[in-house]
Amino acid sequence: MQIRIFAQAAAFAVILSAGAFAQTTSVQFNGMKSDPTLPVELTSDLLEVNQADGTAIFSGNAVATQGEMKLSATTLRAEYSEADKVVDRIIATGNVLLVNPTDAVEADKAVYNVASSEVVFTGNVLMTQGATAISAQTMVIDLTSGRGRMEGRVTTTFVPGKKK
């Protein structure tokens, strides 16, 4: 009996330490799925447009909304393609927060590639899903599939569920 308890405790410790010290983690973020065909609305207190370089800088309470997802930051920089003048990328800096009904991500910076529906978060990334929190230095999420990857000292904190 004691050997069995020790073996279970040792296996649990190995699982925890492997997750805590992992450098790259692939994860499924189904709550972060989004429909890339939905319109994107950008709002802020101030808008500066530069026709020469094809950018628009939204600052002060800047928010980009697409469906149920909201990306907020101190500044949102929209970069337009030269060919068809549509938004290619949105770069969020300063107090970056991406939320939807089930998940939230905080980071220093986020780059949303509109065409590929990929968001790259960098710097002090923290994702929460209910009582679970995952932190890393970089996180990439494909909003179409909901698949993601986290890199750079990945740490997961979770609350074990009760057995039924």
C-alpha positions as CSV (number, residue, x, y, z in Angstrom):
1,M,0.0,0.0,0.0
2,Q,2.8,2.5,0.9
3,I,4.7,1.6,-2.2
4,R,1.6,2.3,-4.3
5,I,1.0,5.7,-2.7
6,F,4.7,6.6,-3.1
7,A,4.5,5.6,-6.8
8,Q,1.4,7.7,-7.4
9,A,3.0,10.7,-5.6
10,A,6.2,10.3,-7.6
11,A,4.3,10.1,-10.9
12,F,2.3,13.2,-9.9
13,A,5.5,15.1,-9.0
14,V,7.0,14.2,-12.4
15,I,3.9,15.4,-14.3
16,L,3.8,18.7,-12.3
17,S,7.5,19.3,-12.8
18,A,7.4,18.6,-16.5
19,G,4.6,21.1,-17.0
20,A,6.2,23.7,-14.8
21,F,9.5,23.6,-16.6
22,A,8.4,23.1,-20.1
23,Q,9.7,25.6,-22.7
24,T,7.1,25.0,-25.4
25,T,3.6,23.9,-24.9
26,S,0.9,23.3,-27.6
27,V,-2.6,23.8,-26.3
28,Q,-6.2,23.9,-27.5
29,F,-8.0,27.2,-26.9
30,N,-11.5,26.4,-28.2
31,G,-12.8,29.5,-26.4
32,M,-10.4,31.6,-28.6
33,K,-12.0,30.5,-31.8
34,S,-13.4,33.4,-33.9
35,D,-15.0,33.9,-37.3
36,P,-12.5,35.8,-39.4
37,T,-15.2,36.9,-41.8
38,L,-16.9,39.1,-39.2
39,P,-16.3,42.8,-39.4
40,V,-13.7,44.4,-37.1
41,E,-14.6,47.6,-35.3
42,L,-11.9,49.9,-34.0
43,T,-12.7,52.6,-31.4
44,S,-10.6,55.0,-29.4
45,D,-10.4,58.5,-28.0
46,L,-8.0,59.7,-30.7
47,L,-7.3,58.6,-34.3
48,E,-4.2,59.6,-36.3
49,V,-4.0,58.5,-39.9
50,N,-0.9,58.5,-42.0
51,Q,-1.7,57.9,-45.7
52,A,2.0,57.9,-46.6
53,D,2.8,54.7,-44.7
54,G,-0.7,53.2,-44.7
55,T,-1.3,53.3,-40.9
56,A,-3.9,54.4,-38.5
57,I,-3.1,54.8,-34.8
58,F,-6.0,54.5,-32.3
59,S,-5.0,55.7,-28.9
60,G,-6.7,56.2,-25.6
61,N,-9.2,53.5,-24.6
62,A,-8.4,51.7,-27.9
63,V,-10.6,48.6,-28.5
64,A,-10.9,46.3,-31.5
65,T,-14.0,44.1,-31.6
66,Q,-14.7,41.1,-33.8
67,G,-17.8,39.1,-32.9
68,E,-17.5,38.2,-29.2
69,M,-13.8,39.0,-29.0
70,K,-12.4,42.3,-27.8
71,L,-8.8,43.4,-28.0
72,S,-8.0,46.4,-25.9
73,A,-4.7,48.3,-25.4
74,T,-3.3,51.7,-24.8
75,T,-2.6,51.9,-28.5
76,L,-3.8,50.0,-31.5
77,R,-2.0,50.5,-34.8
78,A,-3.8,49.3,-37.9
79,E,-1.6,48.6,-40.9
80,Y,-3.3,48.7,-44.4
81,S,-2.2,46.8,-47.4
82,E,-1.0,48.9,-50.3
83,A,-2.8,46.9,-52.9
84,D,-6.4,46.9,-51.7
85,K,-6.3,49.3,-48.7
86,V,-7.7,46.8,-46.2
87,V,-6.4,46.2,-42.7
88,D,-3.6,43.6,-42.8
89,R,-2.5,43.7,-39.2
90,I,-3.5,45.3,-35.9
91,I,-0.6,45.8,-33.4
92,A,-1.6,46.4,-29.8
93,T,0.8,47.8,-27.2
94,G,0.4,48.8,-23.6
95,N,-1.9,47.0,-21.2
96,V,-2.9,44.5,-23.9
97,L,-6.0,42.4,-23.1
98,L,-7.9,40.0,-25.3
99,V,-11.2,38.7,-23.9
100,N,-14.1,36.6,-25.0
101,P,-16.9,35.0,-23.0
102,T,-14.7,32.1,-21.6
103,D,-11.0,33.2,-21.8
104,A,-8.7,36.2,-21.3
105,V,-5.1,36.9,-22.4
106,E,-2.9,39.7,-21.0
107,A,0.4,40.6,-22.6
108,D,2.8,43.5,-23.3
109,K,2.2,43.4,-27.0
110,A,-0.1,41.6,-29.5
111,V,0.0,41.4,-33.3
112,Y,-3.2,40.3,-35.0
113,N,-2.7,39.2,-38.6
114,V,-6.3,39.7,-39.9
115,A,-5.9,37.5,-43.1
116,S,-4.4,34.5,-41.3
117,S,-6.5,35.0,-38.1
118,E,-3.3,34.5,-36.0
119,V,-2.5,36.5,-32.9
120,V,1.0,36.6,-31.5
121,F,1.3,37.8,-27.9
122,T,4.7,38.7,-26.5
123,G,6.0,39.7,-23.1
124,N,4.5,38.6,-19.8
125,V,1.7,36.6,-21.4
126,L,-1.0,35.4,-19.0
127,M,-4.0,33.4,-20.2
128,T,-6.9,32.5,-17.9
129,Q,-9.6,30.0,-18.5
130,G,-11.8,29.9,-15.5
131,A,-9.6,28.9,-12.5
132,T,-6.7,27.8,-14.7
133,A,-3.9,30.2,-15.6
134,I,-1.1,29.7,-18.1
135,S,1.9,32.1,-18.4
136,A,4.8,32.3,-20.8
137,Q,6.8,34.8,-22.7
138,T,5.2,34.2,-26.1
139,M,1.8,32.8,-27.2
140,V,0.5,32.2,-30.7
141,I,-3.2,31.5,-31.3
142,D,-4.9,30.5,-34.6
143,L,-8.3,32.0,-34.1
144,T,-9.9,29.9,-36.8
145,S,-8.9,26.5,-35.3
146,G,-8.5,27.5,-31.7
147,R,-5.0,25.9,-31.5
148,G,-2.2,27.7,-29.8
149,R,1.4,27.4,-28.8
150,M,3.2,28.9,-25.8
151,E,6.9,29.3,-25.4
152,G,9.4,30.7,-22.9
153,R,9.2,29.4,-19.3
154,V,5.6,28.1,-19.6
155,T,3.9,27.7,-16.2
156,T,0.4,26.3,-15.6
157,T,-1.6,26.7,-12.5
158,F,-4.9,24.8,-12.1
159,V,-7.4,23.6,-9.5
160,P,-7.9,19.9,-9.6
161,G,-11.5,18.8,-10.2
162,K,-13.5,16.7,-7.8
163,K,-14.1,13.0,-8.6
164,K,-17.7,12.2,-9.3
